[in-house]
Amino acid sequence: MFEQANGTWRGKVTVGYTEDGKQRFRWVSGKTQAEALAKVAEIKQRLASGTFSDTKLTVKSYLEQWLDEKARHVKPSTVDTYRRLSTVHIIPKVGRKGLDKLTPLDVQNLMGELADSTGVRTANACRTLLFSAYKQAIRWQLVARNPVEATDPLRAAHKDTVLWSGAQAAHFLDSARPHRLYAAFYLVMATGLRRGELLGLRWEDVSERELYIRQQLTYREGAFVFAPPKTAQGTRRIAITPDVYAVLEAHRRAQEAQRADLGEMWPNTGLVFVSEVGTPIHPRNFERSWGQLKKAANMPPARLHDLRHLHVSLLVKQGVDPQAIADRVGHSDASFTLRRYSHMFEEHRERTAISLATLLGVSMTGQTN
């Protein structure tokens, strides 16, 4: 500790050692000797408690490095999501903070602001990203603690699934029949396809008896992207019935007529569902068509994804085995299907109470009526 010519005080603390054994110092300064000593004592206390870090990285600069490294280990779509969350939501709010200066309160405040502006789901996704990033920062010995550990995910308001009745679903299809995408909504109800799987379906993957689901369509950073389904179970074959194939064949003929009208201007995408000019359908435009058709049919509110739930519920009512349902809709396993739709299976549990005589197929003596 020494006094400088201008009257201020300077001091240093050994905070570690370089690879060749030389000491690493952190310098402090203060207007008075007491102030400088207090800063030295604070650093020593943080060293003793394991919370000291001398990194000069900001949250922004570190996240950029971390994402570059992450890109070597995860799918491009995952990195795109991480970059969007980081660039749009995290960096504008806490990017200038020193990597070792971000506190649990900073993280909690960030989540609260995001929950109010963009929703709980986005807020929790940013928390998950930061948790993973700081976990790696600890491994790289850039920080001593993860500030996200002291925060809790926000509880999202549960969105109730809206299941139309059979009559309502039939009414919607009757109303939508003249629309050029009628077959798409018929197919979702009949197979439970996800939106990306539906929009990524190719004619080469359609046969009279089944669909082969092996890609999905997404839209990222201004471009259409075709990628495999999210999970191994997502790549699957789905049996279809004659009515579904007939609807698809009618759709194919209508599409061929459109293609003939445009001639060479029609792009050869091979997709089952395309725009009016033959290009892939933007997911947002598909959702817009869905909303317009619902309104025209005066239907109760429902999300497009609710049609997938409708398909599963209809299979449950038909007594289809949970494993068969999981295989059909691309769930990870039957246990997920049972958990997700437990209330539906519960309604049919009484059907399993069958007399032994009926099970054996014989008439048993000594039974009481």
Secondary structure, 3 states (H helix, E strand, C coil): CEECCCCCEEEEEEEEECCCCCEEEEEEEECCHHHHHHHHHHHHHHHHHCCCCCCCCEHHHHHHHHHHHHCCCCCHHHHHHHHHHHHHHHHHHHCCCEHHHCCHHHHHHHHHHHHHHCCHHHHHHHHHHHHHHHHHHHHCCCCCCCHHHHCCCCCCCCCCCCCCCHHHHHHHHHHHCCCCCHHHHHHHHHHCCCHHHHHCCEHHHECCCEEEECCEEEEECCEEEEECCCCHHHCEEEECCHHHHHHHHHHHHHHHHHHHHHHHHCCCCCECCECCCCCECCHHHHHHHHHHHHHHCCCCCCCHHHHHHHHHHHHHHCCCCHHHHHHHHCCCCHHHHHHHCHHHHHHCHHHHCCCHHHHHCCCCCCCCC
